[in-house]
Amino acid sequence: MTPDLFEPDAPSTEPLEPGAVVLRQFASSHQAALLAAVQAVTEQAPFRHLVTPGGFTMSVAMTNCGALGWVSDRSGYRYDAIDPEGGRPWPAMPEPFAALAARAAAAAGFDGFAPDACLINRYRPGTRLSLHQDRDERDLRQPIVSMSLGLPAVFQFGGATRGERPRRVPLAHGDVVVWGGPARLHFHGVLPLKDGSHPLLGDCRINLTFRKAG
Protein backbone atom coordinates (compact mmCIF):
# COMPACT_ATOMS: atom_id res chain seq x y z
CA MET A 1 0.00 0.00 0.00
CA THR A 2 1.26 3.50 -0.84
CA PRO A 3 1.20 5.74 2.25
CA ASP A 4 -0.84 8.94 2.19
CA LEU A 5 1.52 11.75 1.20
CA PHE A 6 -0.20 14.14 3.58
CA GLU A 7 -0.59 11.79 6.55
CA PRO A 8 1.00 13.50 9.57
CA ASP A 9 4.01 11.92 11.25
CA ALA A 10 3.79 10.80 14.86
CA PRO A 11 4.39 13.67 17.29
CA SER A 12 7.89 14.01 18.72
CA THR A 13 9.57 16.38 21.17
CA GLU A 14 12.62 18.46 20.29
CA PRO A 15 14.12 20.47 23.17
CA LEU A 16 15.57 23.85 22.20
CA GLU A 17 16.92 24.92 25.58
CA PRO A 18 15.67 24.99 29.19
CA GLY A 19 12.06 26.18 29.08
CA ALA A 20 11.68 25.89 25.29
CA VAL A 21 10.62 22.93 23.16
CA VAL A 22 9.29 22.10 19.70
CA LEU A 23 6.43 19.58 19.64
CA ARG A 24 6.72 18.19 16.14
CA GLN A 25 3.38 17.45 14.43
CA PHE A 26 1.50 18.00 17.70
CA ALA A 27 -1.35 19.86 15.97
CA SER A 28 -1.48 17.90 12.72
CA SER A 29 -4.33 15.59 13.66
CA HIS A 30 -6.42 18.65 14.67
CA GLN A 31 -5.88 20.61 11.45
CA ALA A 32 -9.48 20.45 10.25
CA ALA A 33 -10.91 21.84 13.50
CA LEU A 34 -8.20 24.49 13.75
CA LEU A 35 -8.65 25.76 10.20
CA ALA A 36 -12.43 25.83 10.54
CA ALA A 37 -12.02 27.87 13.72
CA VAL A 38 -9.63 30.29 12.00
CA GLN A 39 -12.20 30.84 9.26
CA ALA A 40 -14.96 31.47 11.81
CA VAL A 41 -12.84 34.00 13.68
CA THR A 42 -11.71 35.89 10.57
CA GLU A 43 -15.26 36.18 9.30
CA GLN A 44 -16.00 38.24 12.44
CA ALA A 45 -12.62 39.99 12.78
CA PRO A 46 -10.86 40.06 9.38
CA PHE A 47 -7.10 40.07 8.97
CA ARG A 48 -5.49 43.50 8.93
CA HIS A 49 -1.98 44.99 8.75
CA LEU A 50 -1.22 46.84 11.97
CA VAL A 51 0.96 49.94 12.24
CA THR A 52 3.89 50.06 14.66
CA PRO A 53 4.45 52.95 17.08
CA GLY A 54 7.15 54.12 14.68
CA GLY A 55 4.63 54.37 11.84
CA PHE A 56 5.66 51.27 9.87
CA THR A 57 3.01 48.91 8.49
CA MET A 58 3.63 45.29 9.47
CA SER A 59 3.98 42.82 6.60
CA VAL A 60 2.24 40.12 8.64
CA ALA A 61 -1.57 40.29 8.57
CA MET A 62 -3.12 39.81 12.01
CA THR A 63 -6.31 39.32 13.94
CA ASN A 64 -7.25 38.03 17.40
CA CYS A 65 -9.70 35.96 19.38
CA GLY A 66 -10.27 35.55 23.09
CA ALA A 67 -11.02 37.95 25.93
CA LEU A 68 -8.06 40.12 24.91
CA GLY A 69 -6.43 40.93 21.59
CA TRP A 70 -2.94 42.24 20.87
CA VAL A 71 -2.95 45.51 18.94
CA SER A 72 -0.41 48.04 17.73
CA ASP A 73 -0.76 51.62 16.51
CA ARG A 74 1.06 54.93 16.77
CA SER A 75 0.26 55.08 20.51
CA GLY A 76 2.03 51.77 21.29
CA TYR A 77 1.67 48.02 21.76
CA ARG A 78 -1.02 46.72 24.11
CA TYR A 79 -3.83 44.25 24.76
CA ASP A 80 -7.41 45.42 24.36
CA ALA A 81 -10.76 43.71 24.85
CA ILE A 82 -12.21 45.64 21.88
CA ASP A 83 -11.35 45.22 18.21
CA PRO A 84 -10.39 48.78 17.21
CA GLU A 85 -11.61 48.23 13.63
CA GLY A 86 -15.04 46.84 14.48
CA GLY A 87 -15.58 48.52 17.84
CA ARG A 88 -16.79 45.20 19.28
CA PRO A 89 -15.26 42.56 21.54
CA TRP A 90 -12.93 40.14 19.80
CA PRO A 91 -14.51 36.80 18.81
CA ALA A 92 -14.56 34.25 21.60
CA MET A 93 -11.68 31.80 21.57
CA PRO A 94 -12.83 28.57 19.86
CA GLU A 95 -12.81 25.55 22.16
CA PRO A 96 -10.38 23.58 19.93
CA PHE A 97 -7.88 26.44 20.25
CA ALA A 98 -7.89 26.65 24.04
CA ALA A 99 -7.94 22.88 24.57
CA LEU A 100 -5.01 22.14 22.26
CA ALA A 101 -2.97 25.07 23.59
CA ALA A 102 -3.41 23.78 27.14
CA ARG A 103 -2.38 20.27 26.07
CA ALA A 104 0.70 21.56 24.28
CA ALA A 105 1.75 23.61 27.29
CA ALA A 106 1.32 20.60 29.55
CA ALA A 107 3.37 18.44 27.17
CA ALA A 108 6.15 21.02 27.48
CA GLY A 109 5.98 20.98 31.28
CA PHE A 110 3.67 23.94 31.89
CA ASP A 111 0.53 22.55 33.52
CA GLY A 112 -2.61 24.63 34.03
CA PHE A 113 -2.12 26.99 31.09
CA ALA A 114 -5.42 28.79 30.34
CA PRO A 115 -4.89 31.30 27.52
CA ASP A 116 -7.15 34.33 27.26
CA ALA A 117 -5.63 35.69 24.04
CA CYS A 118 -4.83 34.17 20.66
CA LEU A 119 -3.01 36.25 18.05
CA ILE A 120 -3.57 34.85 14.55
CA ASN A 121 -0.86 35.80 12.04
CA ARG A 122 -1.09 35.23 8.29
CA TYR A 123 2.15 35.04 6.33
CA ARG A 124 2.55 35.20 2.55
CA PRO A 125 5.81 34.55 0.64
CA GLY A 126 8.26 37.30 1.56
CA THR A 127 6.53 38.10 4.85
CA ARG A 128 8.74 38.13 7.93
CA LEU A 129 8.57 38.94 11.63
CA SER A 130 11.55 40.69 13.15
CA LEU A 131 13.16 39.59 16.39
CA HIS A 132 11.16 40.71 19.42
CA GLN A 133 10.15 39.74 22.95
CA ASP A 134 6.64 38.96 24.18
CA ARG A 135 6.52 41.16 27.25
CA ASP A 136 3.14 42.94 27.12
CA GLU A 137 1.49 40.23 29.26
CA ARG A 138 0.85 40.80 32.96
CA ASP A 139 2.11 37.42 34.23
CA LEU A 140 5.41 36.53 32.59
CA ARG A 141 5.44 33.21 34.44
CA GLN A 142 2.92 31.93 31.89
CA PRO A 143 4.33 30.28 28.73
CA ILE A 144 3.83 31.14 25.07
CA VAL A 145 2.31 28.48 22.79
CA SER A 146 2.81 28.95 19.03
CA MET A 147 1.19 26.67 16.41
CA SER A 148 2.17 26.53 12.73
CA LEU A 149 -0.22 25.68 9.90
CA GLY A 150 0.38 25.78 6.15
CA LEU A 151 3.68 26.64 4.45
CA PRO A 152 6.92 25.80 6.27
CA ALA A 153 8.83 28.61 7.95
CA VAL A 154 12.15 29.20 9.68
CA PHE A 155 11.61 30.28 13.28
CA GLN A 156 14.38 32.26 14.90
CA PHE A 157 14.87 31.65 18.62
CA GLY A 158 17.47 33.82 20.29
CA GLY A 159 18.54 34.68 23.79
CA ALA A 160 17.61 37.17 26.48
CA THR A 161 19.30 40.03 24.61
CA ARG A 162 18.83 41.14 21.02
CA GLY A 163 22.54 40.83 20.32
CA GLU A 164 22.64 37.05 20.89
CA ARG A 165 22.68 35.14 17.63
CA PRO A 166 19.39 33.24 17.23
CA ARG A 167 19.21 29.62 16.21
CA ARG A 168 17.20 28.77 13.12
CA VAL A 169 14.41 26.25 13.70
CA PRO A 170 12.55 24.86 10.64
CA LEU A 171 8.82 24.58 11.33
CA ALA A 172 6.33 22.54 9.32
CA HIS A 173 2.55 22.29 9.24
CA GLY A 174 1.36 21.02 12.63
CA ASP A 175 4.47 21.90 14.63
CA VAL A 176 4.04 23.68 17.96
CA VAL A 177 6.68 25.70 19.83
CA VAL A 178 6.29 26.30 23.57
CA TRP A 179 8.57 28.52 25.63
CA GLY A 180 8.42 29.80 29.19
CA GLY A 181 10.34 29.73 32.45
CA PRO A 182 13.98 30.76 31.84
CA ALA A 183 13.27 31.17 28.10
CA ARG A 184 10.10 33.23 28.47
CA LEU A 185 11.61 36.58 27.42
CA HIS A 186 13.93 35.27 24.75
CA PHE A 187 13.91 37.12 21.43
CA HIS A 188 12.23 35.32 18.54
CA GLY A 189 11.02 35.96 15.01
CA VAL A 190 10.38 34.44 11.58
CA LEU A 191 12.62 34.68 8.51
CA PRO A 192 10.99 35.74 5.20
CA LEU A 193 8.58 33.05 4.07
CA LYS A 194 9.70 31.22 0.93
CA ASP A 195 7.52 30.65 -2.12
CA GLY A 196 5.47 27.47 -2.06
CA SER A 197 2.04 25.95 -1.99
CA HIS A 198 0.48 23.95 0.83
CA PRO A 199 -2.28 21.41 -0.04
CA LEU A 200 -4.69 23.00 2.45
CA LEU A 201 -3.67 26.66 2.61
CA GLY A 202 -1.99 27.37 -0.72
CA ASP A 203 0.65 30.13 -0.57
CA CYS A 204 -0.06 30.89 3.07
CA ARG A 205 1.14 30.17 6.58
CA ILE A 206 -1.10 30.65 9.60
CA ASN A 207 0.42 30.98 13.05
CA LEU A 208 -1.63 30.81 16.24
CA THR A 209 0.09 32.34 19.28
CA PHE A 210 -1.58 31.71 22.64
CA ARG A 211 -0.89 33.80 25.70
CA LYS A 212 -2.25 34.46 29.17
CA ALA A 213 -2.39 38.23 28.79
CA GLY A 214 -4.67 39.46 31.55
PyMOL commands that set and color helices and strands:
alter all, ss='L'
color gray80, all
select helices_A, chain A and resi 28-44+95-107+181-183
alter helices_A, ss='H'
color red, helices_A
select strands_A, chain A and resi 12-17+20-24+61-66+69-73+76-80+117-123+129-132+144-150+153-157+167-171+176-179+188-190+205-211
alter strands_A, ss='S'
color yellow, strands_A
deselect
rebuild
show_as cartoon
